[in-house]
Amino acid sequence: MRNPSPAAGPPTGRTGRPRSAAADAAILAATRAALVELGWSKLTMGDVSARAGVAKTTLYRRWAGKNELVVDAVAELFDTLELPDRGSLEADVAYVVLRFAELLRRPEARTALMAVVAEATRDEALRDRIRSAIVDRQKRLVVLGRERARLRGELPQETDASHAGRATDLIFDVIAGTVVHRALVSSEPVDEVWVAAFTTLLMHGLRGR
């Protein structure tokens, strides 16, 4: 299920004409293209506004600065991830891991994600924005997958909301962290053979099937 809310900058509290979805999309696409071509250090709001064909003031009405803009450009890509019902929890996991890996193979996704993560090591506010705009929003896939599995009888019903939240966090960290490391750090293929082995390990643990 796609997140129904598009990636966007924080509310500014200003009044006036409503935001244009087309302008937002053009700005975020221009941001990703500029990152691939220029890198983080050379990317400027002026460059993005020129590429998107909008005034620089239009950018600043939507985003306070480059950090917020780039995070939302990355978030828009991750919001395209979906989790159709594949019939079992194991098949759902394998499907979303393959789609995630495909997304990370796109130059704009790989470059943008690595840039914001590197910059976030020195910027606590940027880490918070990554968490809220990307990480927390993508946990929706874990929640959806677990709920489907419970409805199928593959997982027990949960009554402890705090435990469910911790489990969601852990599952997301394991899947996202493993795939990002494999694809971006180790630069190894995330193909069907690897995904099958990873999914088996995730489903059955270190003691085997």
C-alpha positions as MATLAB code, in Angstrom:
seq = 'MRNPSPAAGPPTGRTGRPRSAAADAAILAATRAALVELGWSKLTMGDVSARAGVAKTTLYRRWAGKNELVVDAVAELFDTLELPDRGSLEADVAYVVLRFAELLRRPEARTALMAVVAEATRDEALRDRIRSAIVDRQKRLVVLGRERARLRGELPQETDASHAGRATDLIFDVIAGTVVHRALVSSEPVDEVWVAAFTTLLMHGLRGR';
ca = [
       0.000    0.000    0.000;
       1.456    3.345   -0.979;
       1.683    6.150    1.473;
      -1.139    8.454    0.414;
       0.767   11.553    1.487;
       3.405   12.806   -0.973;
       6.812   13.838    0.290;
       6.729   17.494    1.200;
       8.547   20.075    3.228;
       7.404   21.202    6.656;
       4.418   23.530    6.879;
       5.480   27.155    6.758;
       2.342   28.650    8.269;
       2.052   31.059    5.348;
      -1.136   31.762    3.475;
      -1.569   32.264   -0.240;
      -2.010   30.142   -3.307;
      -2.140   26.378   -2.699;
       0.968   24.350   -3.462;
       1.281   22.837   -6.901;
       1.830   19.065   -6.910;
       3.416   19.366  -10.362;
       5.883   21.961   -9.104;
       6.739   19.801   -6.086;
       7.372   16.783   -8.320;
       9.551   18.821  -10.679;
      11.582   20.227   -7.789;
      12.171   16.835   -6.170;
      13.130   15.250   -9.511;
      15.513   18.141  -10.217;
      17.066   17.686   -6.773;
      17.801   14.016   -7.417;
      19.247   14.765  -10.865;
      21.462   17.499   -9.456;
      22.746   15.200   -6.718;
      23.789   12.566   -9.256;
      25.557   15.146  -11.401;
      27.007   17.508   -8.796;
      27.164   15.635   -5.498;
      26.090   16.943   -2.119;
      28.764   19.610   -1.657;
      28.115   21.378   -4.981;
      24.338   21.134   -4.936;
      22.629   24.473   -4.322;
      19.045   25.638   -4.061;
      19.711   27.920   -7.042;
      20.789   24.984   -9.185;
      17.639   23.050   -8.264;
      15.365   26.006   -8.982;
      16.951   26.481  -12.417;
      16.585   22.790  -13.291;
      12.989   22.677  -12.083;
      12.047   25.911  -13.838;
      10.776   27.602  -10.679;
      11.837   30.668   -8.756;
      14.216   30.191   -5.857;
      11.619   31.794   -3.593;
       9.272   28.930   -4.513;
      11.775   26.460   -3.051;
      12.190   28.418    0.158;
       8.432   28.641    0.639;
       8.417   24.829    0.710;
      11.786   23.871    2.224;
      13.978   25.775    4.652;
      17.194   24.599    3.031;
      19.098   21.930    1.141;
      18.970   19.300    3.875;
      15.187   19.245    4.057;
      14.859   19.321    0.274;
      17.174   16.380   -0.322;
      15.546   14.241    2.368;
      12.139   14.802    0.804;
      13.556   13.991   -2.641;
      14.742   10.653   -1.249;
      11.498   10.072    0.641;
       9.473   10.455   -2.553;
      11.386    7.545   -4.092;
      10.830    5.288   -1.096;
       7.138    6.144   -1.016;
       6.802    4.254   -4.319;
       7.535    0.947   -2.554;
       4.449   -1.227   -2.308;
       3.642   -4.588   -0.727;
       1.021   -6.482   -2.726;
      -0.330   -9.647   -1.128;
       1.859  -12.509   -2.369;
      -0.019  -15.153   -0.387;
       2.413  -15.750    2.481;
       4.651  -13.800    4.832;
       7.771  -15.341    3.303;
       6.703  -14.374   -0.218;
       5.806  -10.847    0.948;
       9.248  -10.407    2.512;
      11.061  -11.694   -0.579;
       9.042   -9.415   -2.837;
       9.684   -6.204   -0.905;
      13.400   -6.992   -0.494;
      13.768   -7.395   -4.265;
      11.849   -4.169   -4.955;
      13.931   -2.298   -2.358;
      17.128   -3.543   -3.971;
      15.875   -2.486   -7.409;
      15.226    0.992   -6.053;
      18.735    1.204   -4.586;
      20.208    0.341   -7.986;
      18.821    3.563   -9.422;
      21.630    6.180   -9.479;
      19.427    8.929   -8.072;
      18.300    6.759   -5.152;
      21.754    5.433   -4.355;
      23.469    8.813   -4.576;
      20.808   10.701   -2.659;
      20.525    8.157    0.147;
      24.268    7.888    0.680;
      24.600   11.679    0.624;
      21.980   12.353    3.284;
      23.204    9.506    5.507;
      26.786   10.795    5.343;
      25.694   14.362    6.071;
      23.443   13.204    8.913;
      26.446   11.924   10.876;
      27.205   15.589   11.619;
      23.667   16.959   11.802;
      21.215   15.789   14.454;
      18.303   17.727   12.939;
      18.921   16.016    9.611;
      18.932   12.603   11.323;
      15.575   13.437   12.885;
      14.161   14.409    9.504;
      15.441   11.205    7.882;
      13.797    9.242   10.673;
      10.414   10.943   10.307;
      10.288   11.376    6.518;
      11.831    8.065    5.436;
      12.322    5.487    8.185;
       9.074    5.905   10.109;
       7.007    6.172    6.920;
       8.479    2.989    5.447;
       7.715    1.001    8.579;
       4.175    0.962    7.162;
       5.307   -1.980    5.008;
       6.322   -3.998    8.069;
       3.041   -3.193    9.804;
       1.067   -4.220    6.714;
       3.022   -7.444    6.231;
       2.634   -8.504    9.851;
      -1.085   -7.732    9.890;
      -1.620   -9.845    6.780;
       0.368  -12.663    8.317;
      -1.795  -12.563   11.444;
      -4.959  -12.673    9.344;
      -3.590  -15.743    7.524;
      -2.744  -17.402   10.835;
       1.004  -17.267   10.193;
       1.637  -15.055   13.232;
      -0.158  -14.921   16.588;
      -2.412  -12.001   17.450;
      -0.707   -9.325   19.558;
      -2.291   -7.533   22.470;
       0.766   -5.636   23.709;
       1.068   -2.497   21.573;
       4.509   -1.609   22.920;
       5.851   -5.065   22.070;
       4.344   -4.818   18.582;
       6.045   -1.462   18.072;
       9.423   -2.793   19.180;
       9.026   -5.806   16.901;
       8.197   -3.552   13.949;
      11.288   -1.445   14.629;
      13.531   -4.510   14.850;
      12.179   -6.152   11.694;
      12.585   -2.921    9.747;
      16.145   -2.460   11.009;
      17.112   -6.023   10.084;
      15.661   -5.899    6.568;
      16.568   -2.331    5.627;
      20.003   -2.472    7.238;
      20.916   -5.757    5.590;
      19.794   -4.728    2.113;
      21.450   -1.307    2.276;
      24.712   -2.855    3.468;
      24.611   -5.558    0.812;
      23.727   -3.195   -2.045;
      25.563    0.012   -1.138;
      28.414   -0.947    1.174;
      29.462   -4.402   -0.010;
      28.243   -3.757   -3.580;
      27.108   -7.360   -3.862;
      24.068   -8.467   -5.883;
      20.683   -8.665   -4.228;
      19.265  -11.291   -6.570;
      16.629  -13.971   -6.152;
      19.134  -16.536   -4.858;
      20.434  -14.198   -2.159;
      16.945  -12.993   -1.277;
      15.719  -16.588   -0.847;
      18.596  -17.343    1.539;
      18.060  -14.110    3.468;
      14.315  -14.671    3.746;
      14.851  -18.228    5.012;
      17.252  -16.948    7.666;
      14.831  -14.198    8.664;
      11.861  -16.563    8.884;
      13.560  -19.495   10.605;
      16.529  -18.039   12.488;
      20.068  -19.269   12.960;
      18.977  -22.753   14.057;
      17.813  -23.610   10.574;
      14.552  -24.159    8.781;
];
